[in-house]
Amino acid sequence: GTFVQHLATLTNGETGSICADDYGPALDSIGSRVKRFATTIALSSLPTDPNSIIVRFTPANPAITWTLVGQTIRLSDLPARGTRVDITYKYE
């Protein structure tokens, strides 16, 4: 147990107690973290022109917006299962 806790701490992970009467809060927290990570896409290079970024969803979903945060694209929501996300941009 202490190794798992240490690993979770090192990786900014999440743990819960197997002795808990209710696993709901721990599972909700884990689910929220997974969703947050699933809505971020790390770019391999820093865009030289943020206006050059094009994010395409196939099938299209105009309800999902995105923002650039450093070298990461952050989506407003989780795309539907099976959605293809293509990102193009200018970089050096």
C-alpha positions as CSV (number, residue, x, y, z in Angstrom):
1,G,0.0,0.0,0.0
2,T,2.7,2.5,0.8
3,F,4.5,1.9,-2.5
4,V,1.2,2.6,-4.4
5,Q,0.6,5.8,-2.4
6,H,4.2,6.9,-3.1
7,L,3.8,6.2,-6.8
8,A,0.5,8.1,-6.9
9,T,2.1,11.0,-5.2
10,L,5.1,11.1,-7.6
11,T,2.8,11.0,-10.6
12,N,0.2,13.4,-9.3
13,G,-2.2,10.4,-9.2
14,E,-5.2,9.4,-7.2
15,T,-5.8,6.8,-4.6
16,G,-8.7,5.5,-2.5
17,S,-9.0,3.2,0.4
18,I,-10.2,-0.4,-0.3
19,C,-11.6,-0.3,3.3
20,A,-14.0,2.6,2.6
21,D,-17.7,1.9,3.1
22,D,-18.4,3.8,-0.1
23,Y,-16.2,3.9,-3.2
24,G,-18.3,6.5,-4.9
25,P,-16.3,9.6,-3.9
26,A,-13.0,8.1,-4.9
27,L,-14.4,6.8,-8.2
28,D,-15.9,10.2,-8.9
29,S,-12.6,11.9,-8.3
30,I,-10.8,9.4,-10.6
31,G,-13.4,9.9,-13.3
32,S,-13.1,13.7,-13.1
33,R,-9.3,13.4,-13.5
34,V,-9.5,11.0,-16.4
35,K,-12.0,13.4,-18.2
36,R,-9.7,16.3,-17.6
37,F,-6.7,14.5,-19.1
38,A,-8.8,13.2,-22.0
39,T,-9.7,16.8,-22.9
40,T,-6.0,18.0,-23.2
41,I,-3.7,17.4,-26.1
42,A,0.0,18.1,-25.8
43,L,1.5,19.6,-28.9
44,S,4.9,18.3,-30.0
45,S,6.1,21.9,-30.7
46,L,5.2,25.4,-29.5
47,P,3.1,27.1,-32.2
48,T,4.9,30.1,-33.7
49,D,1.5,31.6,-34.8
50,P,-1.4,30.7,-32.5
51,N,-3.7,31.9,-35.3
52,S,-2.4,29.1,-37.5
53,I,-3.9,26.4,-35.3
54,I,-6.7,24.4,-36.9
55,V,-8.5,21.7,-34.8
56,R,-10.9,19.4,-36.8
57,F,-13.2,16.8,-35.4
58,T,-14.5,13.9,-37.5
59,P,-17.4,13.6,-37.2
60,A,-17.7,17.4,-36.8
61,N,-18.8,18.7,-33.4
62,P,-19.2,22.5,-33.4
63,A,-20.2,22.4,-29.7
64,I,-16.7,21.6,-28.7
65,T,-14.4,24.6,-28.5
66,W,-10.7,24.7,-27.7
67,T,-8.1,27.0,-26.2
68,L,-4.3,27.0,-26.4
69,V,-2.6,26.9,-23.0
70,G,1.2,27.0,-23.4
71,Q,1.9,24.0,-25.6
72,T,-1.4,22.2,-24.9
73,I,-4.8,22.3,-26.6
74,R,-7.6,22.2,-24.0
75,L,-11.0,21.0,-25.3
76,S,-14.2,22.3,-23.7
77,D,-15.7,18.8,-23.6
78,L,-14.8,15.2,-24.2
79,P,-15.4,14.2,-27.9
80,A,-17.7,11.3,-28.6
81,R,-16.1,7.9,-28.6
82,G,-14.6,7.2,-32.0
83,T,-14.1,10.9,-32.9
84,R,-10.9,11.7,-34.8
85,V,-9.1,14.9,-33.8
86,D,-6.7,16.4,-36.3
87,I,-4.6,19.4,-35.3
88,T,-2.4,21.4,-37.7
89,Y,-0.3,24.5,-36.9
90,K,2.8,26.4,-37.8
91,Y,6.0,25.9,-35.7
92,E,9.7,26.3,-36.1
